[in-house]
Amino acid sequence: MAIATISPTTGKTLRTFEALSAQELESKLQRAADTFRTYRETSFADRARWMRRAADILEVEADRFGHLMTEEMGKPLEAAKAESRKSATACRYYVTRAEKLLRDVPIDVDGDTAFVRYQPLGPVLAIMPWNFPFWQVVRFAAPALMAGNVGLLKHASNVPQCALALEEVFRNAGFPEGAFQSLFIDTSDVNRVIDDARVKAVTLTGSEGAGRSVGAAAGRAIKKVVLELGGSDPFIVMPSADLDRAVETAVSARLINNGQSCIAAKRFIIAEPIAQEFERRFVARMKTMVVGDPMDPKTDVGPLATPGILEGLHAQVQASVKAGARLLLGGKPQGGPGNFYPPTVLADPPPQAPAFHDELFGPVATLLRARDLEHAVELANATKFGLGASVWTQDSAEQRRFIDGIEAGMVFVNALVASDARLPFGGVKHSGHGRELADLGLREFVNAKTVRIGGTSGSAPPSKHVGE
């Protein structure tokens, strides 16, 4: 496996890196284990000071980090800079919330002293994707480090410089050597790391196939695993919706990150009475989106991350059209250097078409028509995925039905589905299990230890929890 920066804009290889030798990997794993033994005893005050400094670095150096992200995976430059700044918000959220969320929880048990104590697990392996190369990592690292764990990052092989930059952020922020390390390893070495007794848990953000592989390996090793996988998110628009706002948001929801986002809206389910008008406005707006160099501020849609992603996306479009979907816009690679694919709109695909139920990872939108509310719910659930859903209606009864009826980890009403450090993030069905962010994400990688002390009365003894 090549570990390299290959420009998705030009196709040129900019930098290459050597994978870790067996001895180098062993050294990093042992360093993580050794660091954890002392790091777990550090106070929340120390961790907060270091994490606050990491947030400062992510903000101050957002321009440099943004250029790095755009160079390696092709997102528009301003979006990349914003990603670095957003990563700082996750750091600051856990600076202010971690200690409170991890305090002992007293339980009233027949007059005895009882409580739950949250304790870190140890080294956590994070297998992270290229599409949000800073945000995806930080939303794991910030809660894990604040809880007293140490991190091992196996980043996507096409964003190695982002991996090194993140290691630099936490090192320069003051975290102990070994608290956060990048592992340049081949995918074939991942199971070895999962199997290693020093690694206590695993988190993956990636494809359904990667989730099956990592989940199976973690299961064999009997280790905690969080899986945040793909999505074929519905974007439902009912007659009472503000159509202007819904159309504008729909275009943004489909084209965010060049269409390469697990929570990007992919299937637009429109109520029959407004379907024709929505289609007209949506296609017209998609036509105005500028495809080009992601470093150019005028660009709305940059290249896809790799040639393989472009080829796979185009194959799905072709298969959908062959199956009977109407092609309303785009549908053909741009050609020339770089992995450019134009904004594309498909309509009315039959159930056997990839566009009806699969995840299309790129700037391709699918329009579907719903006869009524129940048909909209049925279409929303007609996929193996269940990550997020965006619902547009002013009718409170319809809102309640969608919230209760859609099989998804997240439902946003009259809003774009977006990740936020304050909100739990994750899905159901083939979109994975477990949660990132907020309080649930913080508690994924701790041992919730139940303690009961018999023959006592009154409050629990002084907490031994770090930081108190």
C-alpha positions in Angstrom: 0.0 0.0 0.0 1.3 3.4 -1.0 1.4 6.0 1.8 1.5 9.2 -0.2 0.2 12.6 -0.9 -1.2 12.4 -4.5 -2.9 15.6 -5.6 -6.5 14.9 -6.5 -6.4 18.1 -8.5 -3.4 17.2 -10.8 -2.8 13.5 -10.2 0.8 14.2 -9.3 2.5 12.5 -6.4 3.8 15.2 -4.0 5.3 13.2 -1.2 5.7 9.5 -0.2 6.2 7.9 3.2 7.6 4.6 4.4 5.3 2.3 6.4 6.5 1.4 9.9 8.7 -1.6 10.2 7.6 -4.3 12.6 10.2 -3.0 15.2 9.0 0.6 14.8 5.4 -0.4 15.3 6.3 -2.4 18.4 8.1 0.6 19.8 5.0 2.8 19.3 2.6 0.3 20.8 4.9 -0.1 23.9 5.2 3.7 24.2 1.4 4.0 24.2 1.1 1.4 26.9 3.9 3.0 29.0 2.5 6.5 28.6 -1.0 5.4 29.6 0.2 4.2 33.0 1.2 7.7 34.0 -1.1 9.7 31.8 -4.2 8.2 33.4 -3.1 9.7 36.7 -2.9 13.3 35.3 -5.4 15.7 36.5 -8.3 17.1 34.6 -6.7 20.5 35.0 -3.5 19.4 33.2 -5.4 17.7 30.4 -7.7 20.8 30.0 -4.7 23.1 29.8 -3.1 20.9 27.1 -6.4 20.5 25.2 -7.1 24.2 25.3 -3.7 24.8 23.8 -4.5 22.3 21.1 -7.6 24.3 20.3 -5.6 27.5 20.1 -3.1 25.8 17.6 -5.9 24.5 15.4 -7.4 28.1 15.2 -4.1 30.0 14.8 -2.8 27.6 12.2 -6.0 27.0 10.3 -4.6 28.5 7.1 -1.7 26.1 7.1 -3.8 23.1 8.0 -6.4 24.1 5.5 -3.9 24.1 2.6 -2.7 20.7 3.8 -6.2 19.2 3.7 -7.0 20.7 0.3 -3.7 19.5 -1.1 -4.2 16.0 0.0 -7.9 15.3 -0.5 -9.3 18.2 -2.6 -11.9 20.0 -0.5 -12.4 23.7 -1.3 -9.8 25.7 0.7 -12.2 27.8 2.7 -14.0 24.7 3.8 -10.7 23.1 4.8 -9.7 26.1 6.9 -13.2 26.0 8.6 -12.6 22.4 9.4 -9.5 23.2 11.4 -11.4 25.9 13.3 -14.3 23.5 13.9 -11.9 20.9 15.3 -11.0 23.5 17.9 -14.6 23.6 19.1 -14.5 19.9 20.0 -11.4 20.4 22.0 -13.0 23.3 23.9 -16.2 21.4 24.5 -14.4 18.7 26.3 -12.2 21.1 28.2 -15.3 22.5 29.8 -17.4 19.3 30.0 -15.2 16.2 30.6 -14.6 16.5 34.3 -18.3 17.1 35.1 -19.4 14.2 32.8 -16.9 11.8 34.3 -17.6 12.4 38.0 -18.7 9.6 40.2 -22.5 9.0 39.9 -24.0 8.1 43.3 -26.7 5.5 43.5 -29.2 5.0 46.3 -29.0 1.3 47.3 -30.7 0.3 50.6 -28.6 2.7 52.7 -25.3 1.3 51.4 -22.7 3.5 49.6 -22.8 2.9 45.9 -21.7 4.7 42.9 -20.4 4.4 39.3 -16.8 5.5 38.7 -15.7 6.2 35.1 -12.1 5.1 34.4 -10.1 5.2 31.1 -9.5 2.0 29.2 -6.0 2.5 27.8 -4.6 2.9 24.3 -7.4 3.3 21.7 -6.9 2.6 18.0 -8.6 5.1 15.8 -9.0 4.1 12.1 -9.9 7.4 10.4 -11.0 8.4 6.9 -9.6 11.0 4.5 -12.8 13.0 3.9 -12.6 15.2 7.0 -9.0 14.5 7.9 -8.8 16.8 10.9 -12.4 16.9 12.3 -12.9 13.1 12.2 -9.7 12.6 14.2 -10.2 15.4 16.7 -13.8 14.3 17.5 -12.2 11.0 18.6 -9.1 12.4 20.2 -10.5 15.2 22.3 -12.9 13.0 24.4 -10.5 10.1 24.5 -7.6 12.1 25.8 -9.7 14.1 28.2 -11.0 10.8 29.7 -7.4 9.7 30.3 -6.9 7.3 27.4 -4.1 7.6 24.9 -4.6 7.5 21.1 -3.2 5.6 18.2 -4.2 7.0 14.8 -4.2 4.8 11.7 -5.2 7.5 9.2 -6.2 7.0 5.6 -3.1 6.4 3.4 -3.8 9.4 1.1 -3.6 12.0 3.9 -0.3 11.2 5.7 0.7 14.8 6.1 -2.6 15.5 7.9 -1.8 12.6 10.2 1.6 14.0 11.0 0.2 17.5 11.5 -2.3 16.3 14.1 0.4 14.4 16.0 2.3 17.7 16.0 -0.7 19.6 17.3 -1.1 17.4 20.4 2.7 17.3 21.0 3.1 21.0 20.7 0.0 21.5 23.0 1.9 19.8 25.8 0.5 16.3 25.9 3.1 13.7 27.0 5.1 11.9 24.4 3.1 8.8 23.4 -0.3 10.2 24.3 -1.2 10.6 20.6 0.8 8.8 17.9 0.2 8.3 14.2 0.8 4.8 12.8 1.9 4.6 9.2 0.9 1.0 8.6 -0.6 -1.1 5.8 -4.3 -2.0 6.1 -3.1 -5.6 6.4 -1.4 -4.7 9.7 -4.6 -3.3 11.3 -5.8 -6.7 12.6 -2.4 -7.2 14.3 -2.8 -3.9 16.1 -6.4 -4.8 17.1 -5.2 -8.2 18.4 -2.4 -6.6 20.5 -3.2 -6.9 24.2 -2.0 -3.4 24.8 -4.7 -1.9 22.6 -7.9 -1.8 24.6 -10.5 -0.5 22.2 -11.1 0.5 18.5 -13.0 3.2 16.7 -13.5 3.3 13.0 -15.1 5.8 10.6 -15.2 4.4 7.1 -17.0 2.2 4.7 -19.4 -0.6 5.4 -16.8 -3.1 4.2 -14.2 -1.7 6.6 -16.7 -1.8 9.4 -17.4 -5.5 8.8 -13.7 -6.2 8.9 -12.8 -4.1 11.9 -15.9 -5.1 13.8 -15.1 -8.8 13.3 -11.5 -8.4 14.4 -12.5 -6.4 17.5 -15.1 -9.1 18.2 -12.6 -11.9 18.0 -10.3 -9.9 20.4 -13.3 -9.1 22.7 -12.7 -5.4 22.5 -15.0 -2.4 22.6 -15.6 -1.0 19.1 -17.4 2.1 17.7 -18.3 2.0 14.0 -19.4 5.1 12.2 -20.0 3.9 8.6 -21.8 5.1 5.5 -25.1 6.7 4.8 -27.7 7.1 2.1 -29.4 10.0 3.9 -32.9 11.1 2.9 -33.8 14.8 2.5 -37.6 14.9 2.7 -39.6 18.0 1.6 -43.3 18.2 2.2 -45.8 20.8 0.8 -45.7 23.1 3.8 -41.9 23.6 3.7 -40.3 26.9 2.8 -39.3 25.8 -0.7 -36.7 28.4 -1.4 -34.8 27.6 1.8 -35.3 23.9 1.3 -33.8 24.0 -2.3 -30.8 26.1 -1.2 -30.1 23.8 1.7 -30.6 20.7 -0.4 -27.8 21.8 -2.8 -25.5 22.6 0.0 -26.4 19.3 1.7 -25.5 17.3 -1.4 -22.3 19.1 -2.4 -20.7 19.6 0.9 -17.1 18.3 0.8 -17.5 17.7 -2.9 -20.3 15.3 -2.1 -18.0 13.1 -0.1 -19.6 13.0 3.3 -21.4 10.2 5.1 -24.1 12.6 6.3 -24.4 14.5 3.0 -28.1 14.3 1.8 -28.2 11.8 -1.1 -31.8 10.9 -1.7 -34.2 13.8 -2.0 -37.7 12.6 -1.3 -40.2 15.2 -2.5 -44.0 15.3 -1.9 -45.8 14.8 -5.2 -47.6 18.2 -5.3 -44.3 20.1 -5.2 -42.0 17.6 -6.9 -41.9 19.2 -10.3 -41.2 22.7 -9.0 -38.5 21.4 -6.6 -36.9 19.5 -9.5 -36.8 22.6 -11.6 -35.3 24.8 -9.0 -32.9 22.2 -7.7 -31.5 21.4 -11.2 -31.1 25.0 -12.0 -29.2 25.7 -8.8 -26.9 22.7 -9.3 -26.1 24.0 -12.7 -24.6 27.2 -11.2 -22.1 25.3 -9.1 -18.5 25.9 -10.2 -16.2 22.9 -10.5 -12.5 23.5 -10.5 -9.3 24.0 -8.5 -10.1 23.7 -4.8 -7.5 26.4 -4.0 -9.5 28.9 -6.1 -12.0 30.8 -3.9 -14.6 30.8 -6.8 -14.7 26.9 -6.7 -17.8 25.3 -5.2 -16.9 21.7 -6.1 -13.4 20.4 -6.1 -12.1 17.0 -7.3 -12.9 13.6 -5.7 -10.2 12.3 -3.5 -9.0 9.4 -5.7 -9.4 8.0 -9.2 -11.0 4.9 -7.7 -13.7 6.9 -6.1 -14.4 8.7 -9.4 -14.6 5.4 -11.3 -16.9 3.8 -8.7 -19.2 6.8 -8.6 -19.5 6.9 -12.4 -20.2 3.2 -12.5 -23.1 3.7 -10.1 -24.5 6.6 -12.2 -24.3 4.5 -15.4 -25.9 1.5 -13.7 -28.7 3.7 -12.4 -29.4 5.2 -15.8 -29.3 1.8 -17.4 -31.9 0.6 -14.8 -34.3 3.4 -15.8 -33.3 6.5 -13.8 -33.7 9.8 -15.7 -30.4 11.8 -16.0 -31.3 15.5 -15.6 -27.8 16.9 -15.2 -24.1 15.9 -15.5 -23.4 12.2 -15.4 -20.0 12.2 -17.1 -16.4 12.7 -15.7 -15.0 16.0 -16.6 -11.8 14.6 -18.2 -8.3 16.0 -18.1 -6.0 15.8 -15.1 -7.6 15.4 -11.7 -10.6 13.5 -10.3 -13.3 15.9 -11.3 -17.0 14.9 -11.5 -19.7 17.4 -12.2 -22.8 18.0 -10.1 -25.2 15.3 -11.3 -28.9 14.8 -10.8 -30.8 11.5 -11.3 -34.6 11.2 -11.0 -37.0 8.4 -10.4 -34.6 5.5 -10.2 -36.3 2.0 -9.8 -35.7 0.1 -6.6 -32.9 -2.0 -8.3 -30.9 1.0 -9.3 -27.8 1.9 -7.1 -29.1 5.5 -6.8 -32.3 4.2 -5.1 -30.7 2.7 -2.1 -26.8 2.8 -2.1 -24.5 5.4 -0.9 -23.2 7.6 -3.8 -20.0 9.2 -2.5 -19.7 12.3 -4.7 -21.8 15.2 -6.1 -24.7 13.0 -7.4 -28.2 13.7 -6.2 -31.2 11.3 -6.5 -34.8 12.7 -6.7 -37.7 10.5 -5.6 -41.4 11.3 -5.4 -43.6 10.5 -2.4 -47.3 10.1 -2.7 -47.9 11.1 0.9 -46.3 11.2 4.3 -46.3 7.4 4.9 -44.8 6.8 1.4 -42.1 9.4 2.3 -41.3 7.4 5.5 -41.2 4.2 3.5 -38.8 5.6 0.9 -36.6 7.1 3.6 -36.3 3.6 5.2 -35.8 1.8 1.9 -32.0 1.4 2.4 -29.7 -0.7 4.6 -28.3 2.6 6.0 -29.6 4.7 8.9 -27.3 7.6 9.7 -29.0 10.9 9.3 -32.2 12.4 7.8 -33.3 16.0 7.1 -37.0 16.7 7.1 -38.7 19.8 5.8 -42.2 20.5 7.0 -44.0 23.1 9.1 -46.7 20.6 10.2 -46.0 19.5 13.8 -47.9 16.2 13.3 -45.7 15.4 10.3 -42.6 16.4 12.2 -43.5 13.9 15.0 -44.2 11.1 12.5 -40.9 11.6 10.8 -38.9 11.8 14.0 -40.5 8.6 15.3 -40.7 6.7 12.0 -37.4 7.3 10.2 -34.8 4.6 11.0 -31.8 6.8 11.6 -29.4 7.8 14.4 -30.2 11.5 13.7 -33.2 13.5 12.4 -32.9 17.2 11.7 -36.1 19.1 11.1 -35.9 22.1 8.8 -32.1 22.0 9.1 -29.1 20.6 7.4 -27.7 17.4 9.1 -24.4 18.4 10.6 -22.0 17.2 13.2 -21.6 19.3 16.4 -19.6 18.5 19.5 -22.7 19.1 21.6 -24.8 16.5 19.8 -24.3 12.7 19.9 -23.3 11.5 16.4 -23.9 8.0 14.9 -26.3 5.7 13.1 -28.2 2.4 13.1 -28.6 -0.5 10.7 -25.5 -0.7 8.4 -24.5 2.8 9.3 -22.8 1.4 12.4 -23.2 1.5 16.2 -21.9 3.5 19.1 -21.8 7.3 19.3 -19.3 10.0 18.9 -19.3 13.5 20.4 -21.3 15.0 23.3 -21.6 13.0 26.6 -22.2 9.7 24.9 -19.0 9.9 22.9 -17.0 10.7 26.0 -18.3 7.6 27.7 -17.7 5.1 24.9 -14.1 4.6 25.9 -14.3 4.4 29.7 -15.0 1.6 32.1 -18.2 2.4 34.0 -17.2 0.6 37.2 -20.0 -0.2 39.6 -18.9 0.2 43.3 -21.0 -0.9 46.3 -19.7 -0.7 49.9 -21.8 -2.7 52.3 -22.6 -1.8 55.9 -22.3 2.0 55.3 -24.6 4.9 55.3 -24.3 8.4 54.0 -22.3 9.6 51.1 -19.5 7.9 49.2 -15.9 8.2 50.4 -13.7 10.9 48.8 -13.4 10.2 45.1 -10.1 8.9 43.8 -11.0 10.0 40.4 -8.2 11.9 38.7 -8.7 15.7 38.8 -10.6 15.7 42.0 
